[in-house]
Structures are given as structure tokens and as C-alpha cells.
């Protein structure tokens, strides 16, 4: 057996022993030893192999699977720019705390020094975005190789999942030719792993016991982001603190849940009269300026639970940081929670009334209809920009919905691939709500070969022909009208129906609300539902609803 084949066989075997059950592979020549070893493992039923030709999309496909399963997923490519195309997914995995094991094949040192083809500097390619980096030594026919290879896989798995906080790791693997098996199964030493399928080095799934933050206010507020939503609702119900989420009412449960929380935070008079003494923040909020303004208020103490290295501390006034939260030292003021609940009911009524009067379609109305139509226990992947805001601002309380958002770096990269990855491991119907630019940016994510199955996923594309989010920001103010369309609006005029046809994906354009509701009925397979929206109406609609909420609270 040649050294490259031996090394690849051991790497794949040890990945499986370390509970890696999904691997995303991109084709190439230099990574051929890993490709063949992965194919053999998949054929034996030891792992599920996903093959993609676009490395950027492959990275996000792996990220979606890892985010949904909570377990490390390996993603494999050849050398050169292929490895560079993993970088956006690595950055997202870093900031979002998603465990990825990135395996990049490389030329051996003597070929790199000779200026060989398809060579870039791959050592520490992803900089500080990875929890661990190592370049494996080039495989040789000598003793100790099996133990070394297996040990390094265990180190990588531990750094991605078990050491302190989940995230990406990078192993660069230089292979010498021959890159394919040579028909000889003999090797210098045994290539077997530990007996009974055990990993080479036994490691705990998690690190030390968590540290706790201890709230001490009678009038507090919980802000939940992504994975902390369900736990926040349960804690708020137990201790009498109102709970708001960056995803509105999606995934939020408990009697303390405030589904209109973002609208309430934007009502200046209400917040002036109901400013919390402490804010218990789970995760890192990234969407709403109202939340950032509250966290930057010098009169509000901020307690952070499970933050990443970039603490959400606009005013640098964080009081406590911990991995989990404990019971407060004081009982909550029952009148405080009741006031938020009354305001929530009034705000929800005002928002619903405004949306019912609004001409179809609009982003907020579309999000409201989508949330209403989701079947129980559905997965909803929400794109950045307007969709992330629309579902939080217009969706009703749906504690039975699981939400995923790429909010680590909050970019639009790879969202189609992320949605497909997450849907592929979700048991039940899956949906995604994306803007047109987000969809177009990763339209290659629709591409899969005949050996790769497509999940039951409905991708809803809110097509406002450009960057509709900017109409809600400072760039959308009237004084920037002359430059807006060219540098912010960026209309594209793309025919999404023709694009989907090229990928063999069913496409429906829903022109009426009845057509939209019909298109959302659960259907097997992957499909795209497009709704064309006039983005010039976004800014005025948001302003009208803000006014309606403020009036209802006065």
C-alpha cells in the first residue's frame, strides 16, 4: 500500500470513530486518496458522503449540517483556490460556534518549492478563525505513522467540539504521488485503530462545568438569540422576566414570551417608562439596532450568557459573563411582567391590523403568511437582510418552529447551501426565506449530482430586484435618491424561473396570496417559490407600523 492511500484510509477511519457521520467532498486530483477512502466508507455505510463541485457552497452545506446536528462535520477539497473558497464558511463557523473539520489536500514541500501547479500558501490559510491548525507530515513508510495520524484527528475533533467552544479546525494534508491505490495491501505496520471501534484518544464531549451569571434585578429583560431561544423562554417563565427574541415569536415559548419585543424596544415612550434594570442576553444579537441601543444604555446592566469572543457590549458595560444562567437573587416584580404582556398584546393587534390593510405582497405580509403556514415542527432557515427582520417583526408566536440563521458574520454567502445542509438532516418539512440577492449569490447551491439526494425543502425567494434592505437604512433616505439605485439598489432583472429550470429545480411564481398559500403546502423534494415585491414600499410600511404601535401604547 502506498503512503498516501494508507494515510487517507486511517484519517477517514478515525474520523468515523470520532462520531463524524457526515462528510462533504469536493472533487480534485490531489485529494484523490481521501476521496477514494471516503467513497469506500460511505459504501460500507459508515458515513454519509455529500459531493459538491463548488467549494464555497460545500463549506456552507457542511455548516448547515453541523449547525442542525450539533456534531462536527468534515469538509474536504484539493489544493489551491479550492481551499480558499472554504474561507467564508470557516469565518461563519468561527463566529457562530459551529464545529467543522476542514481537510485541505496539498502538494508536498518539494513540489511547493519547485513552483508546482495549483499551489498557494495553505499553512494557517484561515488565520485566527480556526480553533486549531496543523499540517500533517507527509506520509512515509516507517513505524509510528498510524498512531500519529489517529492522534492528530483526535486533537482536531477535540478542538472543534470538545475543548472549550465549538468552531472550525483546519488540517492541511500534503500527499505525495501515487495518489491512488497501487493494488498492494501490505504496510509497514498495522493500520488498525483501537478495539471495538473506539477513538484513539478518549476525550470528553465538553470541557469544564459551565460558569453561571446570577441576575439580581426585580425588573429585568431577557434577549435571546438563535440556539438560546427555547432555554430563555423556559427561564423567563420560571422567574417572571419578559423574554424577547431576535426571531420574534419563532421557537419562543412560555408565558413570559413577548413576540412583539422588537417593536416595543423601538417605541421610545414605552421604553422610557419600562427600561429594565438588567438585561440577560443569550448569544450575540446582530439584527436590530433597537437591541443595540438598549445594550448601550449606561443605566442598564448587561449580563452575557454564552457569548463568543466578540462580546455584544456597545457601551463596554458588561456586568457578568458566563456559560449559563442561574436563578436571580431577588423575586421579579409581577407588575413589571404584566406591563410588558399588556403592551405585547396591544402591539401585536396594531401590527396585525396594519398588515391586513397592506396591499399584497410586501415583505412583512409575506413573512406573516409564511409563519402561519409552516407545518408543526418545521425548520425555517432565514436569510440575512430583510428576511431576518421580517420574520421577527411580522411572525406570530410559533414555539414549535426551529429557526436557523447564519448570523456569525451575518453575510449572505452560502445561504442556499446552508439551508440544503440543514434540511438534509432535519426530520420533517423544511423551508427557507431568502432575498433575491442572497439566492443569486449562492444559486450554485442548487446543484447536486444524481447520487446526492435533495431534501424536502421549499425555498421562498422574496424578489424585490435588488438590495431592498438598504431602503430601510440611512442609504435609503430621500437625499441619496440619485445614487441609490446604482450603488445600493443594484437591480439585476434575473429570471429566477429560467435559472431554476437550468438546475432542474421546480419553480413557482406566486402572484396572489392564494397562490402563495397553495405553494407552501408540504411537498417532497427541493423547490423554489418566488414572490415579486416592490421594494420602494419597504420604508413607508415600516414607518406606518412603528407609528401604529406607538399610538396603541400611548
CORZI-V955861 format. One record per backbone hydrogen bond with DSSP energy under -0.5 kcal/mol. CO is the residue of the C=O (numbers start at 1). NH is the residue of the N-H. Records with the same first field share a line. If there is no record, write none. Layout:
CO = NH + NH
This chain:
2 = 6
3 = 7
4 = 8
5 = 9
6 = 10
7 = 11
8 = 12
9 = 13
10 = 14
11 = 15
12 = 16
13 = 17
14 = 18
15 = 20
16 = 19
19 = 21
21 = 48
22 = 74
23 = 25 + 50
24 = 76
25 = 52
29 = 32
31 = 35
32 = 36
33 = 37
34 = 38
35 = 39
36 = 40
37 = 41
38 = 42
39 = 43
40 = 44
41 = 46 + 47
42 = 45
47 = 49
48 = 23
50 = 25
51 = 449
53 = 55
54 = 58
55 = 59
56 = 60
57 = 61
58 = 62
59 = 63
60 = 64
61 = 65
62 = 66
63 = 67
64 = 68
65 = 69
66 = 70
73 = 101
74 = 24
75 = 103
76 = 26
77 = 105
79 = 82
80 = 83 + 84
81 = 85
83 = 86
84 = 87
86 = 90
87 = 91
88 = 92
89 = 93
90 = 94
91 = 95
92 = 96
93 = 97 + 98
98 = 100
99 = 73
100 = 102 + 169
101 = 75 + 103
102 = 104 + 171
103 = 77 + 105
104 = 173
106 = 175
108 = 111 + 112
109 = 113
110 = 114
111 = 116
112 = 115
116 = 119
120 = 122
122 = 125
124 = 127
126 = 129
127 = 130
132 = 170
134 = 136 + 172
136 = 174
140 = 142
142 = 145
144 = 148
145 = 149
146 = 150
147 = 151
148 = 152
149 = 153
150 = 154
151 = 155
152 = 156
153 = 157
154 = 158
155 = 159
156 = 160
157 = 161 + 162
158 = 162 + 163
160 = 167
167 = 100
168 = 131
169 = 102
170 = 134 + 172
171 = 104 + 173
172 = 136 + 174
173 = 106
183 = 185
194 = 197
195 = 198
198 = 194
211 = 323 + 324
213 = 215 + 326
215 = 329
218 = 220 + 333
219 = 277 + 278
220 = 242
221 = 280
222 = 224 + 244
223 = 282
224 = 246
225 = 228
226 = 229
228 = 232
229 = 233
230 = 234
231 = 235
232 = 236
233 = 237
234 = 238
235 = 239
236 = 240 + 241
242 = 222
243 = 258
244 = 224
245 = 248
247 = 250
249 = 252 + 398
254 = 257
256 = 243
257 = 259
258 = 261
260 = 264
261 = 265
262 = 266
264 = 267
266 = 268
267 = 271
268 = 272
269 = 273
270 = 274
277 = 301
278 = 221
279 = 281 + 303
280 = 223 + 282
281 = 283 + 305
282 = 225
283 = 285
288 = 292
289 = 293
290 = 294
291 = 295
292 = 296
294 = 297
297 = 300
299 = 301
301 = 279
302 = 319 + 320
303 = 281
304 = 322
305 = 283
309 = 311
311 = 313
313 = 316
317 = 302
320 = 304
322 = 306
324 = 213
332 = 334
333 = 336 + 337
334 = 338
335 = 339
336 = 340
337 = 341
338 = 342
339 = 343
340 = 344
341 = 345
342 = 346
343 = 347
344 = 348
345 = 349
346 = 350
347 = 351
348 = 352
349 = 353
350 = 354
351 = 355
352 = 356
353 = 357
354 = 358
355 = 358
362 = 366
363 = 367
364 = 368
365 = 369
366 = 370
367 = 371
368 = 372
369 = 373
370 = 374
371 = 374
375 = 378
378 = 402
379 = 431
380 = 382 + 404
381 = 383 + 433
382 = 406
383 = 388
384 = 387
385 = 389
386 = 389 + 390
387 = 391
388 = 392
389 = 393
390 = 394
391 = 395
398 = 251 + 401
400 = 377
402 = 380
404 = 382
405 = 407
412 = 415
414 = 418
415 = 419
416 = 420
417 = 421
418 = 422
419 = 423
420 = 424
421 = 425
422 = 425
423 = 426
426 = 428
429 = 379
430 = 458
431 = 381
432 = 434 + 460
433 = 383
434 = 462
435 = 439
436 = 440
437 = 441
438 = 442
439 = 442
440 = 443
442 = 445
443 = 446
444 = 447
449 = 452
451 = 453
455 = 457
456 = 430
457 = 459 + 527
458 = 432 + 460
459 = 461 + 529
460 = 434 + 462
461 = 463 + 531
462 = 436 + 464
463 = 533
466 = 468
467 = 470
468 = 471
469 = 472
470 = 473 + 476
473 = 476
474 = 477
477 = 480
478 = 481
480 = 484
481 = 485
483 = 487
484 = 488 + 489
485 = 490
489 = 467
494 = 496
495 = 499
496 = 500
497 = 501
498 = 502
499 = 503
500 = 504 + 505
501 = 504
506 = 528
508 = 510 + 530
509 = 511
512 = 516
513 = 517
514 = 518
515 = 519
516 = 520
518 = 521
525 = 457
526 = 506
527 = 459
528 = 508 + 530
529 = 461
530 = 510
531 = 463
533 = 535
534 = 537
535 = 538
537 = 541
538 = 542
539 = 543
540 = 544
541 = 545
542 = 546
543 = 547
544 = 548
545 = 549
546 = 550
547 = 551
548 = 552
549 = 553
550 = 554
551 = 554
